[in-house]
């Protein structure tokens, strides 16, 4: 027999990101923990950045999904520490981004202090459509604040890139 905790974790792991629906919250690394305490399913999620407008929708989707799976009492908490990093996106998530025509982020982890740069970040990336590295930044802000907009010079197609955070 499958435990209540296992059922709750499996249900929560199916919820997709409202801005990147090709990714589950688990693949995005936003789903941090699922626990069952005194009959209450407690889910911890971490925003991709401060002020992420999708957090309320994520919470609502988690509550709805878990209730549909028979869990009457659901609590969703926001965990701010440690802060989310794009390094938490799973390999399956990175592949799903590329399959959807979105360039996945490169490594974000750095040792030591992070320097403040006022110019757009210089990224080494490839077009998710034709794999060319001849790309140019169009806008540091794409369809959402966590994405930048690029154009491929080879195939001339625009594409989003998930920023390294």
PyMOL commands that set and color helices and strands:
alter all, ss='L'
color gray80, all
select helices_A, chain A and resi 4-12+25-28+55-68+86-88+91-99
alter helices_A, ss='H'
color red, helices_A
select strands_A, chain A and resi 31-37+40-45+74-78+135-139+147-152+158-162
alter strands_A, ss='S'
color yellow, strands_A
deselect
rebuild
show_as cartoon
